[in-house]
Amino acid sequence: MTELNKSITGASPDNREIDWDNLNWSVIKQFVFRIQCRIAKAEREGKRGKVEALQRILSTSFYGKCLAVKKITDNKGGKTPGVDKVCWSTSLQKAKAVFTLKRKGYKPMPLRRIYIDKKSGGKRPLSIPTLKDRAMQSLWHMALSPVAEERADPNAYGFRPKRCVQDAIEKGFNVLSRRNSAQWVLEVDIHKCFDLIDHNWLLKNVPMDKQILGKFLKAGFMEKGKVHPTDLGTPQGGIISPTLALMALSGIEKEVTPNKNLPKHRGKKINSIFYADDGIITGASKELLENEVKPKLESVLKERGLTLSIKKTKITHINDGFNFLGFNFKKYKKRGIKDAQVLLIKPSKENVISIKRHLKSVIKKCIALPTYKLIHALNPKIIGWSNYYKGAISSKTFSNVDNELFNKLLKWGYKRHARKGKRWIVSKYFTQVKGDHWRFHATIKDKSDQDKPLILRNMQDTKIWRHTKIKAAATPFNPEFKDYFDARKRSLQRWRKTIQKSGLAGQFD
């Protein structure tokens, strides 16, 4: 019997000395993906028994277990242990781990609880499972993800493959930018979504092995040497938690968005857009959102043990503007045309202030470090932030951040060389690149030990590029959309080539 045939029946190789480094990962990934596509098809056709059977095949297969171990050990968090302080760093450890992923006798250990800072202040709990429990969650995540995709709301964009924040923003533009678009918006924030999801609802409605799911949910967490029970929610930090949250939030759009083909619902202009626990729902009037939409939303959430955040959930007129996922949506009067308006989507003021403070903090911490280390610390922040906002009206914001960054770098130079003047500082730390005389730079050695320029990235180096929203019905587990996703991938590659042709790309490394 071949290894592939054994994996299909859930059996493992006879020889447990797996040559981990020489496994054919391409074949393994193809096998898992094929099973996932079959699970998705069975879900679309309403064949629940077949879904369960295929999930069982995947979760017991040798290839599925290998891929689960690979995913969690290749991840950045793969070097972070749980309460057992065990890491799988060698190929032998990874190979042996494959054979520990069994349903029979499985008992997860409590999650290690740590706290991370929140942007708004305070601390957010993060729960870290052991590597074995992470691998088990990864295995079942692969089996559950196709079902979650099929059940997800068309305009839900968080915790879903091939979807991103920019898709949600583009959808927002589509439903709010027209002259006859809805003028009112219900800003939705679900209170402690991860922490309060009802376990009974999940066990009743999530289609996976109930015994395994129950063990994931009831694992508890360890803090200061004491084990605490988990009676509600999905632990933030668990691999399967985002997918469970996605399934808990699926169905909202259907409940709050009426059938627009029915005469009684025409003109209501209700559209639902969600990214994880943040969302917006548009409506033709404030009263419609307050008296009809909001109560329906609260009812759906109550079934799942969830409530709206009283502080953050509010109804806003589009002319007053609102923030969503770090972007500000607002309609402005169009110059020269009476009663005409234009919707502008910009980086939110709060996020602009935040990135400026963050860059200032990085510069301050690097006051005594070599220049190239400062550039290496700043470039990822600048590139990440500017890429996030490259599809919005961001040119003026990028210019403003660049100007402030330039002034902060000048002050950085003055502090390092208190007896030198501005001309000397500029001559030492700034150079000309493509006609721009004010590019902060350093010199580093390349692989052949030759001097190589290292240039600080500017926000304005990022080209404004309108994002193309994903089709609402598209899912990677449906073969009908293979050509569609291939085309989107080629489009992204063309954009990257455009950046490379700028002549600067290699100098930011």
N, C-alpha and C positions, 0 to 999 in steps of 0.2 A: 504493500500500500504506500503511495507517495505521500510526502509531507503535506501537499495541498489537499489531497483527499482526506487525510487524517484530520486536518484542521476543519474541513467542512462538516465532519461528523462529530466534532468537538474533542477528538482524541489528540494526545500529544505524542511527539516522537518517542520511540523506545529509548533512545540514547539521550540521557539528560545532560550530557556534556555538549551544550549548544555552542557552536562557533558564532558567538554574538556579533563579532566584528565583520563576519562575512555573510550574514543573513541578507537575502535579497529583499530590501525594503520596498522596492518598486512593486514587486509581486505581492508583498504583504499588504501594502496600501490599496492596491487594486482589488484584492480579495475583500477587504473590509468595506471599501466603497461600494462594491457590487451588492453586498449584503444590505448596506444602508439604503441603497436605491430600491431594493426589493421591499424593505420595511416601509419606506415612504409610499411605494405603490400600493401595498396592502392597506395602509392607512387611508389613502385616497379612495380606495374601493370599499372601505368599511369592513374589511376582513380582520376583525380584532384577534381571532384565534391564530391567524397566519402571522400577524404582527408579533404576538407572543412567541410563536415557534421560531421565527427568524431572529428575534432578540436572544432567545436561548442559544441558538446556533452561534451567534456572534460572541456572546458573553462566555461561552465555553470553548471557543476555538483557540487553537494554539496561536494562530496569526493575530487574532484580536488581542490576546494577552500580551504578546510581544510588542505590539504597537502601543498598547496602554503603558507598558513600562518605559518604552522609548520616549513617549510624549512627556511623561513627568520627569524623566531624568535629563532630557535635553532642554527642558524649560529652565529659565533662570532660577526659579524656586526649587529646582531639583537638588540644590546643595543645602537647602534649609530643612533640618530634621523636625520631626514632631516630638511628642513627649518621650518617645523611646530613644531619641538621639541617634537614630540609625540613618545612614546615607548609603545609597548604592552608587559608588564611584567607579568601581571596576567592572569590566565586561563579565567576569565570573559572577559577581554579585547580581548584576542585572539578569543574567541567564537563570540563576537560581530563583530570582524573584518571580519569574514567569510561573513557576510551579506552585507558588503560594497563593495564587489568585483562584480560590475555590469557593463555591457557594456553601458547601457542606462545612459546618463548623466555623464559618466566618463570624468574627466578632470584632468590630472596630474599636480602636482605643480612643480615649477622650482626646479632644483637639487641644492643641497648645494655644492659649489665649495671650495675645499681645495687643497693644493699642498703638494706633498711628494718628498723627495730627490731621484734623480736618481743616479745610480752607476757611470755613466759617468760624473756626475756633473749636475748642473742645477736642475730644478724642473719639476715634471710631474703633470698635473692637474688630480684631482680625483673628480668625481661628485657623490654625495650621494643623491639618491631619498628618499622620505618619505617612511615609512614602508608600507603604503597602495599602493604606486606606485611600491615598490619592490615586494609586494605580487602579484600585477596584472602582473608584468613582469614575476614573477616565474610561475604563472598560464599559461601564454602564452608560456613561455619557454618549459614547459612540452608538450604543443601541437605542438610546432615547432621543437623540438629537433629530433624526429624520422625522419622528412623530411630532416633536415640538415644532419643527418647520412647517409641517402640513397643517397644524392646528393654529399656528400663530396668526394674529390679525394682519391683514395685508399692509397696513400702514404702521406696523410696529417695527422698529429698527434696532433696538438694543438687544444684545446677547444673541445675535443671529449671524451666521456666516455670510460673507459677501455683502453685508450691509454695514453702514457707518453713520456717524452723526450727520455728515454732509447730505446723505439721502433724506434724512428727516428735515433738514433745513430747506432743501430744494422742494420738498413736498409742501412745506409751509409757504414758500414763495408761490407755488402753483395755485394754492387755494386762497391766498390773500392779496395777490398782486393785481387782479383785474378790477375794472371800474365797478362791476356789480358784485364783487366778492363780499363775504361776510365782514361786518364792521366790528363785531364783538368777539372776544376770545376768553375762554375759561382756561386760566393757567392752572395746571394740575400738578400737585406734588403729593405723592403717597407717603404717609407717615411711617417711617421705619419699616419699609417694605420687607427687607430681608429678615428682620427680627421678629415679625409678627404674623407671617403667613401661617394659617391654621394647618397643623399636621393631619388632622382628620380629612380635610378637604384634599390635601395632596395624596394621601393614601387611597382615597376614593376615586380620584380623577386622573392621576398620573399613570399611564399604562406601562408599568414595568413590574418586575418581581417585587411584590409587596413586602416580603420578608427582608429583602436586601434594602429596599427604600426605607422601611421602618428603622433598620439598624443605622443607616446613614443619618436619619433625622434625630434619633435618640442617643447618639454617641456621647453627648455631654461634652464639657470642656474643663480643662484643668487650669486653675489660676492660684498662684501662691501655694502650690502643693495640695490643693483641695479640689476634688471633682464636683462639678456643678451639673445638674440635669439640664437638658434642652427640651422644653415642652412646646415651644413655638418657634417658627422661623426656620430659615435655612442658613447655616453658618457662612458668614462672609469669609471667603478664603477657600472654601470647598470647590473642587473642579465642577461638580455637577450642580452646584447651587444656582448659578445664573440661568441654567436651562430650566430648573424647577421654578424659579421666579418668572421666567418667560411663560411657562405653562399656566402659572397662577394668574397672570395678567392677560392671557389670551381669552378672547370672548368679549372684552370691553367694547371694541369697535362695533360689533354686531348689535350689542344691547343699546348703545347710546346713539348710533347712527341709523336713522330710519330709512326705509325703502323709498328712495327718491322718485320712483316711478308711480307711487301712489299719490293721487291728487291732494290728499290732506297733508302730505309732507313736503310738497313742492314749495320752494321759496324759503325753507328753514335754513338752508346753507350750512348744515351740520357736517363737519369733517373732523375726524379724530386722527391725531398724530402722536405717537408715543415713542420714547426712547427710554427703555427700562422703566423706572418709576417716575419719570418726568414726562409730561405731555401737555398738549394744547388741544382744545376742542373749540372749533369756530361755530358761530351762530348768527342768525339775522338780527337778533335783539338780545338785550341784557336779560329781559324777562324770560325769554325762551331758555337761556342757559341756566338761569337761577331756579326756575320753577319746573322745568321739564328734564333738562339734560343732567344737571347736577344730582338731583334725587335718584335718577336711574344709575348714575355712576356710583353713588354711595351704596346703593342696594347691591350692585354687583360686587363691590369691594367687601361689603359686610359678610357675604357668603364665604369669602376667602379669609376672613379674620382681619381685614385691613380697613383703614380709614384714611380720609384726606387730611393733610396738614392744614390746620386752621390758619396758621401764620402765613403759609406760602401759597395757598390756593385762593385765587381771586379772579374777578371778571374785569377785563380791561378793554377800553376802546382802542382800535388800531391807531387812531391819531395821537393817543397818549403814549403808545409804544409799550413793548414788553420784552423781557429777556427770556430766551429759550436756548438751553445748552451752550451758554456763553456768547450767544449772538443777540443783538438788539434788532427787533422788528418794529418799524414805524413808518407810517405814511406821511409824506410831506407834500406841501402844495407845489404844483408844477409851475415854474415861471412862464409867464406869457400866455398861459392857457387858463381861462376862467373855469373854476370848479374842478380842474383836473388835479389828480394826485398821483404820486409815484411811491411805491413801496421800496424802501432801502433797508438792506440787511447789513449790519456792521458789527464789528467786535464790540461786545458790551463794555461800558466804561469801567465796570468793576474788574473785568479781566485784563483790560489795558493797564490799569493801576497795578494789578497783581503781577503782571509780567515785568513791569518796570521795577517794582520792589524786589522781585526775585533776581533780576539781572544785577541790580545794585548789591544785593547780598552776596552773590557769587564773586563779584569784583572785590568786595571788601574782604572776603575770606582768602583771596588769592594775592593779597598785597605783597607778600614776601616770596611768592612762587615765581618760577621762570615764566616769561611771556607766553611760551607755547602751551604751558599748562592752563593758563587763563583762557586762551583761545579754545583749547580742547574742552574746557568746562562750559564755555558760553555757546559754542556752535550748536550742540544738540538742542539746547533750549530755544535758540533763535530759529533753527530749522523746523523744529517740531511745532512751535507756536505759529509761525508764518504759514506753514503747510496747512494747519488746521483752519486758518482763515482765508486761504488763497481763493476760495470761491465766493467770497463776500466783497462788499465795497470796502476794501481795506487799504488802498494805496496811501491815503492821507495818514491813516493810523501807523502804517509801516514807516513812513517818513518821520513821523513824530517820535516813534520809539527809537529809530536810528539816531536822530539828533540828540535825544537825551542820553543814549548810550555813548555817543561820541564825547559828550561833555563829561560823563562819568569816567571814561577812560583817560581823558586829559587830567582830571583830578587824581586818578590812580597814578599817572606818571609824575605829577607834581609831588605826591607823597613819597614816591620812591627816590626822587632826585630833587630834594628840597632846594638845592642851590642852583638849579638850572632853570632857564627861562622857557617860554612857550615854544620858541623857534627850535630850540635844541630837542625838546620833548617830541615835537611833531616830526622832526628829522629822524629821530631814533625809532619811533614806534609806528609811524604812518608812512604809507607808500602810495604810489599811483597804480591803479588797475583799470585798464580800459577807459582812461580819461578821468577817472575819479581819484583825486589826490589825497583823499582822507580815509584810506583803508588801513585799519589796524593790522599789524602783521608781525610775524616772527620768522626765524630761519631754523629749519630742522634738517636732520640727516635722513636721506632716503635709504633704501635697501643696499645700494651700492656705495654708501657712505659719502654721497655727494650732497651739497647744500641744496635745500628745496624750500621755496617760500610757503609759508602757512598763513592764509588770509582769514581774518575774522569775517564771518558771514554777516551780511546786512539783511534786514527784513525785506528791503526793496529788491534783493536778488531773486526773491520768489515771485514768479510771474502769476498774475491774477488769471485763474483758469476756472471757468464755469463748470461746476460738477454736473454730470449727467445722472439723474436719479435712476435707481434700479426699478425695473418693472415690479409692480406690487405683487404679482403672482409668481415671480421668479424664485426658484429654490434650487440649490446645487444638487439636490438628490433626485431631481426630475430630469431624465435624459433629454426631454424636449427643449430644455434651456441650455444644453451644452454649447451650441454654437453661439448663443447669446452671451454667455459668460466668457467664451473665448474672445469674442469681439471686444468686450469690456476690458479684458486683460491686454489686448493689443493696443487699445486706446491709452491705457495707463503707460505702457511701454513707450509709446510715441511721445507722451508728455515728458517722461524721464530723459529721452534722447534730446528733446528740446532744451532741457536744463543742461545736459552735458555739452551741447553745442555752444553754450554761453562762454565756454573757455575757462570757467571758474571752478567747475565741479571738483576737479582733482585737488585743488588748492585748499579745500575746506577740510580734507581728511585729517 
